[in-house]
Structure formats: structure tokens, C-alpha cells
Amino acid sequence: MPDVTVVVIVYNDADRLSRAVLSVLHQSLRNLEVIIADDCSTDGTPAVAQALQAADPRVRYVRLDSNSGGCSAPRNAGMAAGRAPFIMFLDSDDELPKHACKSMLLVAERTGVDFVTGEVMRIFEETRATGLWYPALFDGVRIVEGIRQAPEYFHDHLSTNKLYRADFIARHGLRFPEGIHYEDQLFTAQAYTLAHNFAVVPWPVYTWRLSADPASLSISSSRHKLQNVADRIAVARLIDQFFTQSGNADLRPFKDEKFLRHDLRLYLDDLPFREREWTERFAELLTPYLDELTTEAIGSVSREQRICQYLLRTGRLDEAKEAARSLGRPRIAPRQVSRESGRTYWGHPTPKHDPDGCRELDISEWHLDEQPFLSAPLRHEVHTLDPAGLVLRLVLRTYDPARLLSNPENVAAQLWLSAGGAPLKLPFQYILGGGGPDVYTAFVEIDLRLIPLSAKGFKGRRHPVVVLEHLGMKRIDVVLAPPDLVPMRAHLPLHATLAGHDVRVACEGKGAGRLEFTWSRSGALAHAETLVPRVRPLRQKVRQLQRKLTGPRAKALTYRELQKLPVDKGLVVFEALEGRGYTDSPRYIYEEMVRRGLPLRAVWSYSGDRSAFPESLNLVRRGSWEYVRALARARYWVDSHGFPSIYPKRPGTHYLQTWHGQAIKHMGFDLPALRLGSPERQQKHRDMISRWDALISPSEEFERTFVRANEFTGELLACGLPRNDALVRCDEPAQLERARAARARLQIPDGRKVLLYAPTFRDGNSSGGSIRVDLAELVEKTADEWIVVVRPHYYDRFTVPRELGHGVRDGRTFPDINDLLLASDALLTDYSSVMFDYANLRRPILLFTDDYDEYSTSARGTYYNLPDIAPGPMLTTTEELVEAMRDLDQVRTKWADAYAGFNARFNARETGRASETVVNAFFEGDNR
């Protein structure tokens, strides 16, 4: 008796059937059977299936007498033929990962659940890119006691990523509905509804291949067919009937929400690129079913989608297509808005005589009139595009419903275009008019010959962007193209006798529909590409040689050779945050060095964006050959994290490590991963630390924790952190001006206070997991008095939601966090060392610690029991936070003693003169 039956359905897929079946036969679970269920194929599929059956006794071949035209009949036939107590389904163009069957079987046997569902890995064959299917649903192992406990699993409507108990299927008479497509959705909705419990596992158990060949698109990928739309709606109605007949009508809103967020959204994303006739028929099919959906489901989707749905229902199809371009990312503004009685509506005119329109088109929640420069929505569209030889004359229209460009002379505007090199930057100026109020027009000429292309050629696509700069801030926005733009082509000669490129200009045809420039090689270069398969092994060897000649090992060897040259006694290499900006203590040490006029030359390391540094600095890219040369020759190294370990310090170089704050979390050999790690890893860490000649020690606590944990035995500069000098001296004119400039750049309205929210990084989570406060609730309850500036850790991702832009600012545009500390009225953090710095301002500190138990008992651990040292209240809900912000005077009074004790323990050495002390000791006092 096999443990698992895997039903592989196939129709006219002889080329891929073997791959699918072998992915089952090669499973780590050996005791299984494969049922090949053939929907009466007319190609070579029967011969392939019979050969597989002959080669392995675990394979059985079942062939239907006639083609059913879908997936249901072969799956049902396979289920009927199966003998195992557990069953799975596989399509012939997909695969199972090696441990899929065994891993799910173990979970099913251990838990006794009705079925197990797991993650799906999608492979996009055109680009070879991969992506997970609804990863938020599969973030851990869990047992769900019925779908009402977690109705979001209706989104997981595939039947192929599940291992079912055969007796569960038999007991409820589950079968795939024949004669319709999207049979998975009904079958899975029934299974979720009827299951007493089910298990979820976070690892991929199914590999879903999405074909790049238009001739072999799957049913789910054939959204251009109107029958495809009708089939999805028909299945949705069958699910509704099942809920009603089985007494589960209360589940209807959750299924409706899934229909809107998943099924309908797929068609809306494609809507801007559909022809008028298709859109009309789509609206006819969709509108009756939209009227049947529950109010709860309608209200659950985004405002942008509700606008699209309303416009489709009311026959405003062109506007619906326009609105559909704003559904995803990046955020796109509407072309027009209307304002009436303090409310703002999508489009023009105001729907004041239409109650439904007033409800569905109301975008007042976006607070357009209160949006700052970086988050105010704009819409850049190509109005006309005319070729003149190798020059493209582009008329650009920018729609500005937030009135961001009310004075366009204060905004520097450029159009950027790249083709693998530095971007071609084309400055332009706006003129008002051409498309109604709040619409600006610009005329730009693009000489295609100026676009940087290298002699080796370029093949790929690039999208122009509009770059706007104001008050030291830079925003980058996409440029939309008309969906009906007729593609333009031109040939670009390159270096006379050398072959050139062909360039094609068109609308991207997906997403928001960006203007797209596609280059492809032509002439000799194109011919050479046809030879690639013959020379690929040679090319791989060349690339391997290039990596050896330019990689870290080659640079390390070059570094050692350069050390044979004399030390450059006037050279100092500065680096902060591994090259991320002109910031932290190295900045203030450098400025003190310059102020004194010391006979030293500084080189700053940068990684990523050079705009995070003043133009006057001499920059070298971190990891470049210039960087290697500078490190090898410099007399002084100064940094806040650690120069790369492959560069040992020469005897004539002096290394000052400033570090980047007091320690809360365990460091160095207090970390289990290092303390229990291999001797090689431990020695590498010791070698890193042994390079430091001097280390700034801001407190005795720092010496008890960080210094001890890293076994540092060099010179300690017992003073405050140079970066904190500005905070200690915050009342001086220079720092007051710095705070004023930061508030102006953040566009803080007069009379509003600033809460700086700076949470620390959570190990293993870079997707915004550190932002634990409910920002929507916080803004709703405090926006009349406060602006929240979010400054997440630089490892973390964060985007200000469009509807919160009036009350939330993105603080990551400031390379130096001191600008934000000085500009703020209170700090909100959790376990970040920023609390030690901020305490020098003597301003309120609030701690949002809803996950303190989890964080403090993690593998990394902390040096302190936070309640014992906290300089402010530890809050666990947004409601508690709001209450504290409304009465900061009480917070100051209640926490005054704890705050004073905190400063005495951690900031006693902060005098505001740390930069002077360090320069005295390390540079001017250097007589070595």
C-alpha cells in the first residue's frame, strides 16, 4: 500500500510530462504511487506515459475515452484510481520539490489534520525570476482549527499545494466540478469549509512554472479571453451556492473579499491595455456580480480599486482604464480631482448628485492638500512623442492634484534615461496649462545618440523617470505612456565600423504602463549573439578569470603589495555606516580636524548613493581599486563599524574605531553564534578587533559590555561620542538652525510637534517588521498636534502609505540622524541605542515594547532588563502611546528620576567636547 497517491493530469504535453512524473518518482518519500490521468491526448503523450509506466511499477496510466476540455475529469479519474490514504495533485507542466510528499506526510500523520497546505514557488520561465505564492499565509507552521479561525486562507485556492486525507475527501464526496474552468477554487473552498482542521507549512511544496510561450499559456494566464472572465465569475457563484446550501453563508464576505482582491484584481491590472470592445464586454460580465457582493467585502479593498469598480459599473470605461493604472506601485495620481464642501473626489465634475459616486469616489482620506513633497502623488504622462531622425520630441504632462508644483520655479526638474551606464540627464522647465487646472506641460528632446552605450553592446530595457528636487530632497517618478502608442524604431550607429543597436520606444504593456526604451544589438553584435551557445563554455571561463582578476582575493593581494610603499603620512580614510553616508562620529571628527586646519587629507568611503555626501568631499567607492589603494597607503583609519576584514592593518597605520552607540543587545563573544562558533570564525573576529589601535568609550557601561565582550585591549578614549556633541549643545545657534532646516525640509506645519519613531532592526526580518505601531491609528488620533517621522534601521524597508502622508514623514532621506533628533520634540523607539543619544537632549523618550518578552529572550539576548533602565514608559498598544503623547508633561514628571539615573549611568562622559578630545588624543597627540 503506497503512503501517498500523486495524480498527474496531462493533455497533449508529451514534452513536459516526464519532468513532472520524475519529480514525483525522485521524491525522498519512496513509498508512493503516480497516477497519470490523460485527458485523451492526441499527441505523443500516451507513448511517454506508457514508457514511464513500464520503467517504474509505481506508475499507473489512466486514459479518458474523450477529451473533457478541463482539469476536473482527469483529476476525478485519478482520485478514483488512487489506493493511498493520502492524495496530491500535480499538473504536467509543473513539478514537486524533492521533499514535498514526505514533509507534508509527516505533518499530517503527527497532527491528524484533514489536509496540509504549503507554499508554492512560481518560476517565470521568460525571465527565470521566482516568487512565492501569498507568502504572508505561509510564514510558519501552524494548525488552524477550522476556516473561521483564519478565513484569509480562502486566498489559497490552489488544489495542487495540498496533501489531503483520502477518507476526508470520500467522507464529504468531494469531486472537481466538470464542464467549467477554475475548478480548483470550488474544490478548495469546499475543502476549507468542511475541514475540521488543517495544517500550514512554510516551505515550498509545489513548483508552478509559468510558460513564456504565448501558444502554451495556462488557463489562469489566459486573462485576455472573455470566456476566462465568465468562468471565474461562474465558479464564484457556485461557491456562493455551496455556502448557502451547506449553512455556511457567514463565510460569504471572506470569499467575496478574496474574489475582489485576487480574481478581479488580475483583470483590473490588465485593463489599461485592453481594447474598448473588450472592456465593454468585461463590464457587462462583471457588473451583475459586483452587485451581488457583500458590503463588507466592497469596503475591504483599496480606495483605488473601489474607484475602478464604480467607474466600470457606471459605464465610465475610459476613466476606469485611467484609474486602473494607479492600482499597484508606484503610486500614481489621478489626472483630475474635484473639491466640494471640504471633500475631495476622484475625477471631474464633483458627483454631488450621485450618492454612490460621492461614497466611492471620495478620496478625502488621502489629504492631498496636506501632503509633503516626497509623498504627494503626481502623474507624469507622455502627451505626444514625435521622432525627428534620431531625436525624439516629447511633450510631457504632469498632473498635480495635490498642488505640489504650485510654484514650479522652486522645483528643479530633469528627465533621466539610462542604458546600462550613467543616466542621460535632460533638464526641463514646466509651463502651466494644456490640460486643465493643476496640469503642467514640459517639452523635452531626447537625442538617442547621447544615451550611454558601451562598445560591447547592451540588450535590455530602460524606463525614463522624472527627477524633481526641492529643499534638498529628491523624488523619482515613473513616466507613463499612452497604451495605444504605436511603437517607434530607430537604428543607432556605434563607433563607425562597429555594429550598433536598434531601439524601440513603446508603452510597457503591463503594470502602470511606463514609457519603455528597448535596445537590442544589431549587425555584427547581433550575429555574435547567435554564436553564444557555441562559445558559452569559453565565455564562462573568461568570466571566471575576470572575477579572479577583480574579485576580493585579487584586491587583497594587491593591497599587500601596495603596503610595501611608504605610508602617506597626510592621508586619512573615513568611513561611516559601512559607507552609507556622511554621518555618525566620523563626520564630527572630520569637521573638527578641518576646523583646526590640520595638515591632513581626507578620503571618504561611500557605498550606493553619492548624494548622501557633500560635494566637497573626496569620495572613493567602497570595495573599489581606489578604496584598496587608499587603505593601503593611509596613516589613519577612522570608522564606525569596521573596514573589510580582508585588509589587515599595516604597522604604520593607526586605526580609530568610534563604534556606533552603547550596547543593549549582546555583542562580540557574548553572542551564542560567535561564542559557540568554529575556532576559525572566532579567530577572524579577534583579527578584526586587533586592528583597532583606539576605541572611543562613552561610558563605564560600554566598557563592561562591549569592550569586554570583544576582548579589546587597546587604548580607550574615555569621552563622549563625537556625534553627540551637537545634541549636548542643542541650544547653540548652529544646532537651532539645523533643527529649523530639518523641520522645513520635512515640511512640518506650523504649530505641529514632531515625534521621531526610530525602532531597531529585528534579526531575520527586513520587510518592515520593526514598524510595530499602528501608524494609521496613531495619525488618526494625533495628526492635529503631531507629525510622525519614521526612521527605520537602514536594513529595514518602509514606505509611507499614501493615506498617511499628511501625518507621517519618511526620515530616511537624512543621512545624519542628528538632524532628526534635533528637530524632534519626543522620541519613540524600542530597543535601539538611539535612546542613549537622545537622552542628551533631555526630551521625552517613549518606548514601544509590545514584543519585549520575545525580543529579550531571543537567541541574541540583551545586557539589561529594560524596565530596570528605561528612561520613559514602556508601552504595548497604540492607545497607550496616544495617551502618553497627549500628556508629555506628566511623562516628564513621572519619569524624571529614572531619566536622570539613565543619563548618569550612560552619558556621564558627554560634555559636548568629545570631537575635540578625540582629535587631541588621536591626531595632534599622535607622536608615534
Secondary structure, 3 states (H helix, E strand, C coil): CCCEEEEEEECCCHHHHHHHHHHHHCCCCCCEEEEEEECCCCCCHHHHHHHHHHHCCCEEEEECCCCCCCCHHHHHHHHHHCCCCEEEEEECCCECCCCHHHHHHHHHHHHCCCEEEEEEEEEECCCCEEEECCHHHHCCCEEECCHHHCHHHHHCCCCCCEEEEHHHHHHHCCCCCCCCCCHHHHHHHHHHHHCCCEEEEEEEEEEEEECCCHHHCCCCCCCCCHHHHHHHHHHHHHHHHHHHHCCCHHHHHHHHHHHHHHHHHHHHHHHHHCCHHHHHHHHHHHHHHHCCCCHHHHHHCCHHHHHHHHHHHCCCHHHHHHHHCCCCCCCCCCCCEEEECCEEEECCCCCCCCHHHHHHCECHHHCHHHCCCCCCCCEEEEEEEEEECCEEEEEEEEECCCCCCCCHHHCEEEEEECCCCCCEEEEECCEECCCCCCEEEEEEEEEHHHCCCCCCCCCEEECCEEEEEECCEEEEEEEECCCCCCCEEEEECCCCCCCCEEEEEEECCCCCCEEEEEEEECHHHHHHHHCHHHHHHHHHHHHHHHHHHHCHHHHHHHHHHHCCCCCEEEEEEEECHHHCCCCHHHHHHHHHHHHHCCCCEEEEEECCCHHHCCCCCCEEECCCHHHHHHHHHEEEEEECCCCCCCCCCCCCCEEEECCCCCCCECCHHHCHHHHCCCHHHHHHHHHHHHCCCEEEECCHHHHHHHHHHCCCCCEEEECCCHHHHHHHCCCCHHHHHHHHHHHHHCCCCCCCEEEEECCCCECCECCCCCCCCCHHHHHHHHCCCEEEEECCCCCCCCCCCHHHCCCEEEHHHCCCCHHHHHHCCEEEECCCCHHHHHHHHCCCEEEECCCHHHHHCCCCCECCCHHHHCCCCEECCHHHHHHHHHCHHHHHHHCHHHHHHHHHHHCCCCCCCHHHHHHHHHHHCCCC
